[in-house]
Amino acid sequence: MDMAGGSGKGSSDRLDSWKEIAAYLNKGTRTVQRWEVREGLPVHRLRHEQASSVYAVKSELDAWWEARRAERTKPPLQKHL
């Protein structure tokens, strides 16, 4: 059964908890939860009656990480006088 949203990718590309997402990024659980809120970490939620569960797709996390890294390594804009 393909649980990755029908994209044709196997479920091995999917991380099914905050703990798995944090381990994949080699960070703490609270850090990745903060990144979701403040920095747009691509995390998906499955809504249930009383709670929700989270999952992330490795390829989406990789793309987010690379974009974030590229942004942080840009030199600051120089003012020409």
Secondary structure by P-SEA (a helix, b strand, c coil): cccccccccccccccccaaaaaaaacccaaaaaaaaaccccbbbbbbcccbbbbbbbaaaaaaaaaaaaaaaacccccccc
